[in-house]
Amino acid sequence: MLLLSIIIPVYNTPAEKLERCFASIQYPEDIEYEIIVVDDGSRTRVGDYITEYKMHEKRMQYVYQENAGVSAARNKGIQLAKGAYVMFVDSDDTVIPYSLEAGDFSRGAEIIFLDIMVRERRKEYVRKSFEGHSAVLDKKDVLTRAITTSKINGPFGKLFDRDFLRSRQLFFNTGMIQGEDAEFGIKAVLAADKMMYIERCVYLYWHIFASGQDRLCRYPDQILRDRQILYSMKKDIVRKGGFFESHTQEELLLRLEESNIDGLFNIWTSLYVNKGLDQNIGKKIADEADKAGNLAGKKISGKVKMKYDMLVHHNRNFIKIAAVLRYIYISLFAKLK
């Protein structure tokens, strides 16, 4: 029985990174799997390399499509998948060989959360999906974690039941360029009847900080819009989803507003250092921060309040200093090869 479909979207990925990714995909003999590589209109000779590679990797399927974005590529993979479960892998990341077990696929869960290893240039650490040991998950606990942290928002380190995704029409939003992973994940959690956590690292995420910065500088308006879509979605779940009692709602909404202000501040500083801040974009960021601060009220933490004051009350000199310090941090500690 074909247990697993590994979906890998590709766009202009260098051959050495493709080799690293493909070579890592090794599982025990009792796990039958396929590899679906979806080339999203690469302009380099990616197709030639993959065609050659698949000559000795018979489980690999190569599909080319006109450039439509990573979400469209993942959706194509979902449509083509024949395995009982699907797993998403980015072409510049790797999986941890032999980290899955055949028993993982017989637990009857629609979503299985596992752990990932994060590799940065100067450090490597485990990002646990949940604290504690392997267990069946309560939907309210999963939603709380998805709303208040980013630790489970990506599609990586998870197994999704293929029929569950298709029957519930769960696909990635092709209109978003940021936050589409989190939106997909939260919609899947809302639709799932059974979820599990297995305390085991299965994925190695090669953190490339610069790629997000480049996207932000090119599409700041759209990224602000996408953030608002995800923020509104999370807020509606807290307020109207029927999962949380009133005192928990208040706490979650406060944490959500603080996270919103923190993210807006990071966008402001990144744009200032890397591109220069357009006046209209600056006003949008300040207006969004002002709304979040008003909703959070006096309970906002001191650290976030400082960022709020900088954005809303136009303490530009302080923001410029913060932007430069953030740039130094990114340059020295956060960039990967």
GUZA-794657 format. One record per residue (C-alpha): x negated, y negated, z negated. Coordinates in Angstrom, 1 decimal. Each point is the difference from the previous one (the first is absolute). Layout:
# GUZA-794657
     c1     c2     c3
      X      Y      Z
...
***
This chain:
# GUZA-794657
     c1     c2     c3
    0.0    0.0    0.0
   -1.3   -3.4    0.9
   -0.2   -1.8   -3.3
   -1.5   -3.4    0.7
   -0.2   -2.6    2.8
   -2.8   -2.5   -0.5
    0.8   -3.2    1.8
   -2.9   -2.3    0.9
    0.6   -3.3    1.8
   -3.0   -1.2    2.0
   -0.9   -3.4    1.4
   -3.5   -0.7    1.3
   -1.5    2.0   -2.8
   -3.8    0.6    0.5
   -0.9    3.6    0.9
   -2.1    0.4   -3.2
    3.0   -0.8   -2.2
    2.3    2.3    2.0
   -2.6    2.8   -0.4
   -0.2   -0.6   -3.8
    3.8    0.1   -0.2
    0.6    3.0    2.1
   -2.9    2.0   -1.6
    1.5   -0.5   -3.4
    3.3    1.8    0.9
   -0.6    3.5   -1.4
    2.4    2.0   -2.0
    0.3    3.6   -1.2
    1.0    2.7    2.5
    3.5    0.4   -1.5
    0.8   -3.6    0.9
    1.0   -0.2    3.7
   -0.2   -3.6    1.2
    0.0   -2.2    3.1
   -1.8   -3.3    0.6
    2.0   -2.6    2.0
   -2.2   -2.9    1.2
    2.0   -2.9    1.4
   -2.1   -2.4    2.0
    1.7   -3.4   -0.2
   -1.4   -1.4    3.3
   -3.7   -0.1   -0.8
   -2.1   -2.0    2.4
   -3.2    2.0   -0.7
   -0.8    3.6    1.0
    1.8    1.4   -3.0
    2.1    2.3    2.2
   -3.1    1.5    1.6
   -1.5    0.8   -3.3
    3.2    1.6   -1.4
    0.7    2.0    3.1
   -3.5    1.4   -0.3
    0.3    0.7   -3.7
    3.3    1.8    0.4
   -1.6    2.5    2.3
   -1.4    1.8   -3.1
    2.8   -1.1   -2.4
    3.0    1.8    1.4
    2.3   -1.3   -2.8
   -0.4   -3.5    1.3
    2.6   -1.8    2.2
   -1.0   -3.3    1.7
    2.7   -2.5    1.0
   -0.5   -3.3    1.6
    2.4   -2.9   -0.1
   -0.1   -3.7    1.0
   -1.0   -2.2   -2.8
    2.9   -0.4   -2.4
   -1.6   -0.1   -3.4
   -0.9    2.5   -2.7
    3.6    0.4   -1.2
    1.1    1.1    3.5
   -2.9    2.4    0.2
    1.0    1.6   -3.4
    3.6    0.2    1.1
   -1.0    1.8    3.2
   -1.9    2.5   -2.2
    3.1    0.6   -2.1
    2.0    0.7    3.1
   -2.5    2.5    1.3
   -0.8    1.7   -3.3
    0.8    3.8   -0.2
   -1.3    0.6   -3.5
    2.2    0.3   -3.1
   -1.8   -3.0   -1.5
   -1.8   -3.0    1.5
   -3.0   -1.8   -1.3
   -1.3   -3.4    1.3
   -3.7   -0.6    0.4
   -1.7   -3.1    1.3
   -2.7    0.6    2.6
   -2.6   -1.9   -2.1
    0.7    2.0   -3.1
   -0.5    3.7   -0.9
    1.8    2.7   -1.8
   -1.7    2.1   -2.7
   -0.6    3.4    1.5
    1.8    3.0   -1.5
    1.9   -2.3   -2.5
    3.4    1.4    0.9
    1.4    3.3   -1.0
    2.7    2.1    1.6
    2.1   -0.2   -3.1
    0.3   -3.7    0.3
    2.4    0.5    2.9
    2.4    2.3   -1.8
    1.1   -2.4   -2.8
    3.2   -1.2    1.7
   -0.9   -3.7   -0.3
    0.7   -2.5    2.7
   -2.9   -2.1   -1.0
   -3.2    1.3   -1.7
   -2.3   -2.7   -1.5
   -3.7    0.9   -0.4
   -3.0   -2.1   -1.0
   -2.5   -1.7    2.3
   -3.7   -0.9   -0.3
   -0.9   -3.6    0.9
   -3.5   -0.7    1.3
   -1.4   -3.5    0.0
   -3.5   -0.9    0.8
   -1.2    0.0   -3.6
    2.4    2.3   -1.7
    2.4    2.9    0.4
    3.0    0.7   -2.3
    3.2    2.0   -0.2
    3.3   -1.7    0.5
    2.5    2.1   -1.8
    3.6   -0.2    1.3
    1.3    0.6   -3.5
   -1.4    0.4   -3.5
    0.1    3.4   -1.6
    0.1    3.4    1.7
    1.9    1.7    2.8
    3.8   -0.4   -0.5
    3.4   -0.5    1.6
    0.6   -3.7    0.2
    2.9   -2.2   -1.1
    1.1   -2.4    2.7
    0.2   -2.9   -2.4
   -3.7    0.5   -1.0
   -1.1    0.2    3.6
    1.9   -3.2    0.9
   -1.5   -1.8   -3.0
   -3.5    0.9    1.2
    0.7   -0.9    3.6
    1.4   -3.4   -1.0
   -2.6   -1.0   -2.6
   -3.2    1.4    1.5
   -1.5    0.8    3.4
   -1.4    3.4   -1.0
    2.7    2.1    1.8
    1.1   -2.4    2.7
   -2.2    1.3    2.9
    0.9    3.1    1.9
   -3.2    1.7   -0.9
   -0.5    2.8   -2.5
    3.6    1.2    0.5
    1.9    2.8    1.6
    3.4   -0.7    1.6
    2.5    2.6    0.9
    0.3   -0.3    3.7
    3.7    0.8    0.2
    0.7   -2.4   -2.8
   -1.6   -2.9    1.9
    1.9    0.8    3.2
    3.4    0.7   -1.6
   -0.2   -3.3   -2.0
   -1.4   -1.9    3.0
   -3.0   -1.1   -2.0
   -2.5   -1.7    2.3
   -2.5   -2.8   -0.3
    1.3   -3.5    0.7
   -1.7   -1.0    3.3
    0.9   -3.7   -0.5
   -2.3   -0.3   -3.0
   -3.8   -0.3    0.1
   -0.5    0.0   -3.8
    1.9    1.8   -2.7
    1.6    2.5    2.4
   -1.7    2.8   -1.9
    1.6   -1.1   -3.3
    3.4   -0.5    1.7
   -0.1    3.5    1.5
   -1.0    1.5   -3.3
    2.6   -1.7   -2.1
    2.8    0.9    2.5
   -1.2    3.6   -0.2
    0.1    0.0   -3.8
    3.5   -1.4    0.0
    1.2    2.7    2.4
   -1.8    2.9   -1.8
    1.7    2.5   -2.3
   -3.1    1.7   -1.2
   -3.5   -1.4   -0.4
   -3.1    1.5   -1.5
   -3.5   -1.1   -1.1
   -3.0    2.4    0.3
   -3.0   -1.2   -1.9
   -2.7    0.6    2.7
   -2.0   -2.2    2.3
    0.7    0.8    3.7
   -0.9   -3.2    1.8
   -3.1   -2.3    0.3
    0.9   -3.6    0.7
   -2.9   -2.0    1.5
    0.9   -3.5   -1.2
   -0.7   -2.5    2.7
    0.9   -3.4   -1.5
   -0.9   -2.0    3.1
    2.8    1.5    2.2
    2.7   -1.4   -2.1
   -1.6   -3.4    0.0
   -0.2   -0.1    3.7
    3.6    0.9    0.4
    1.0   -2.7   -2.5
   -2.0   -2.7    1.9
    1.6    1.0    3.3
    3.6    0.3   -1.1
    0.6   -2.0   -3.2
    3.6   -0.9    0.8
    1.0    3.6    0.7
   -1.8    1.3   -3.1
    1.8   -2.5   -2.2
    3.3    1.1    1.6
   -0.8    3.7   -0.5
   -0.9   -0.6   -3.7
    3.4   -1.7   -0.4
    1.7    3.0    1.5
   -1.7    2.4   -2.4
    0.4   -2.3   -3.0
    3.8   -0.4    0.7
    0.4    3.8    0.4
   -1.7    0.6   -3.4
    2.1   -2.7   -1.7
    3.2    1.4    1.4
   -0.9    3.5   -1.4
   -0.6   -1.4   -3.4
    3.2   -2.1   -0.1
    2.4    2.1    2.0
   -1.3    3.5    0.2
    1.6    1.2   -3.2
   -3.2    1.6   -1.2
   -1.0   -2.4   -2.8
    1.6   -1.3   -3.2
    0.2   -3.8   -0.4
   -3.0   -0.4   -2.3
   -2.1    2.1    2.4
    1.2   -2.0    3.0
   -1.2   -3.2   -1.7
   -3.4    1.4   -0.6
   -0.4    1.4    3.5
    1.2   -3.2    1.6
   -2.6   -2.0   -2.0
   -2.8    2.4    1.1
    1.3   -0.3    3.5
   -0.1   -3.8    0.0
   -3.5    0.0   -1.5
   -1.2    2.4    2.6
    1.5   -2.2    2.7
   -1.8   -3.1   -1.3
   -3.3    1.9   -0.3
    0.4    1.2    3.6
    0.8   -3.4    1.3
   -3.1   -1.4   -1.7
   -2.2    2.6    1.5
    1.4   -0.8    3.5
   -0.6   -3.8   -0.6
   -3.6    0.6   -1.0
   -0.8    2.4    2.7
    1.4   -2.3    2.7
   -1.9   -2.9   -1.4
   -3.3    1.8    0.1
    0.4    1.9    3.3
    2.0   -2.2    2.2
    0.9   -3.3   -1.6
    3.5   -0.5   -1.3
    2.7   -1.3    2.4
    2.2   -2.6   -1.7
    3.3    1.8    0.8
   -1.4    3.3   -1.3
   -1.2   -1.7   -3.1
    3.5   -1.5   -0.6
    1.7    3.4    0.5
   -2.3    1.6   -2.5
    0.6   -2.7   -2.6
    3.7    0.1    0.5
    0.1    3.8   -0.4
   -2.2   -0.3   -3.2
    2.3   -2.7   -1.3
    3.1    2.3    0.4
   -1.8    2.9   -1.7
   -1.2   -2.2   -2.9
    3.5   -1.4   -0.5
    1.5    3.5   -0.1
   -2.7    1.3   -2.4
    0.4   -3.0   -2.3
   -2.0   -0.6   -3.1
   -0.8    3.7   -0.5
   -2.6   -0.1    2.7
   -3.5    1.0   -1.1
   -2.7   -2.6   -0.5
   -2.2    1.4    2.8
    2.9   -0.1    2.5
    1.2   -3.3   -1.3
   -3.4   -1.5    0.9
    0.3    1.3    3.6
    3.5   -1.3    0.2
   -1.0   -3.5   -1.1
   -2.8   -0.1    2.6
    2.3    0.9    2.8
    3.1   -2.0   -1.0
   -1.6   -3.0   -1.6
   -2.6   -0.4    2.7
   -3.1    0.5   -2.1
   -1.9    0.5    3.2
   -3.5   -0.5   -1.3
    0.5    2.9   -2.4
    1.4    2.2    2.7
   -3.0   -0.8    2.2
   -2.3    1.1   -2.8
    2.0    3.2   -0.5
    0.0    0.6    3.8
   -3.8   -0.3    0.2
   -0.4    2.3   -3.1
    2.4    2.5    1.6
   -2.0   -0.1    3.2
   -3.2    0.6   -1.8
    1.5    3.0   -1.8
    1.3    1.5    3.2
   -3.3   -0.6    1.8
   -2.1    1.6   -2.8
    2.1    2.7   -1.4
    3.1    0.9    2.0
   -1.2    0.5    3.6
   -0.7    3.4    1.4
   -2.4    0.9    2.7
***
